[in-house]
Amino acid sequence: MLDGVARVIEAGGKDVTPLFVAGAPAALELARAYCIRIAVLTDGSPSCGTSYLCDGTFGGGKAYSPNGCHRCFTAPSWCRGI
C-alpha cells in the first residue's frame, strides 16, 4: 500500500488508500511527539499487520507483506518520502 502497489478498498468499493497512506506517517509523528516506545499492532489489519495483512477479498485471505504503520515504525526513514 505505501509503495503504491496495493490499494485499500472498502467492501462497498470505495478506495480509501490515501487515508491509509496519510495515516502511517501521521501515527509515527504522534508516537514521536508523545515519546511512545511500544506500539501494539494487530495482524490482519490493512494498516498495522506485522506478519500478515488482510488480502482485501473479504473472505479471510491473507497477504504476507507488512506495510502501513508497521513499516513506518520499523523503518521510519522510509516514511519521509510519503
Contacts in CASP RR format, 6 or more apart in sequence:
PFRMAT RR
TARGET T0000
AUTHOR 0000-0000-0000
METHOD contacts of the structure
MODEL  1
MLDGVARVIEAGGKDVTPLFVAGAPAALELARAYCIRIAVLTDGSPSCGT
SYLCDGTFGGGKAYSPNGCHRCFTAPSWCRGI
1 7 0 8 1.000
1 8 0 8 1.000
1 17 0 8 1.000
1 20 0 8 1.000
1 21 0 8 1.000
1 46 0 8 1.000
1 47 0 8 1.000
1 67 0 8 1.000
1 68 0 8 1.000
2 21 0 8 1.000
2 24 0 8 1.000
2 67 0 8 1.000
2 68 0 8 1.000
2 71 0 8 1.000
2 72 0 8 1.000
2 78 0 8 1.000
2 79 0 8 1.000
2 82 0 8 1.000
3 67 0 8 1.000
6 17 0 8 1.000
6 63 0 8 1.000
6 65 0 8 1.000
6 67 0 8 1.000
7 15 0 8 1.000
7 17 0 8 1.000
8 15 0 8 1.000
8 16 0 8 1.000
8 17 0 8 1.000
8 19 0 8 1.000
8 20 0 8 1.000
8 46 0 8 1.000
8 47 0 8 1.000
9 15 0 8 1.000
9 16 0 8 1.000
9 17 0 8 1.000
9 56 0 8 1.000
10 16 0 8 1.000
11 58 0 8 1.000
20 46 0 8 1.000
20 47 0 8 1.000
20 68 0 8 1.000
21 82 0 8 1.000
22 82 0 8 1.000
23 47 0 8 1.000
23 69 0 8 1.000
24 47 0 8 1.000
24 67 0 8 1.000
24 68 0 8 1.000
24 69 0 8 1.000
24 71 0 8 1.000
24 72 0 8 1.000
24 79 0 8 1.000
24 82 0 8 1.000
25 72 0 8 1.000
25 79 0 8 1.000
25 80 0 8 1.000
25 82 0 8 1.000
27 69 0 8 1.000
27 72 0 8 1.000
27 73 0 8 1.000
28 69 0 8 1.000
28 72 0 8 1.000
28 73 0 8 1.000
28 76 0 8 1.000
28 79 0 8 1.000
30 36 0 8 1.000
31 39 0 8 1.000
31 73 0 8 1.000
39 69 0 8 1.000
39 73 0 8 1.000
41 48 0 8 1.000
41 49 0 8 1.000
41 50 0 8 1.000
41 69 0 8 1.000
41 70 0 8 1.000
41 73 0 8 1.000
42 48 0 8 1.000
42 49 0 8 1.000
43 49 0 8 1.000
43 50 0 8 1.000
43 51 0 8 1.000
43 52 0 8 1.000
43 53 0 8 1.000
44 52 0 8 1.000
44 53 0 8 1.000
44 54 0 8 1.000
44 62 0 8 1.000
45 53 0 8 1.000
45 54 0 8 1.000
46 53 0 8 1.000
46 54 0 8 1.000
46 56 0 8 1.000
47 67 0 8 1.000
47 68 0 8 1.000
47 69 0 8 1.000
48 68 0 8 1.000
48 69 0 8 1.000
48 70 0 8 1.000
49 66 0 8 1.000
49 67 0 8 1.000
49 68 0 8 1.000
49 69 0 8 1.000
49 70 0 8 1.000
50 66 0 8 1.000
50 70 0 8 1.000
51 64 0 8 1.000
51 66 0 8 1.000
52 62 0 8 1.000
52 63 0 8 1.000
52 64 0 8 1.000
52 66 0 8 1.000
53 62 0 8 1.000
53 63 0 8 1.000
53 64 0 8 1.000
53 65 0 8 1.000
53 66 0 8 1.000
53 67 0 8 1.000
54 60 0 8 1.000
54 61 0 8 1.000
54 62 0 8 1.000
54 63 0 8 1.000
55 61 0 8 1.000
55 62 0 8 1.000
55 63 0 8 1.000
56 63 0 8 1.000
71 78 0 8 1.000
71 79 0 8 1.000
72 78 0 8 1.000
72 79 0 8 1.000
END
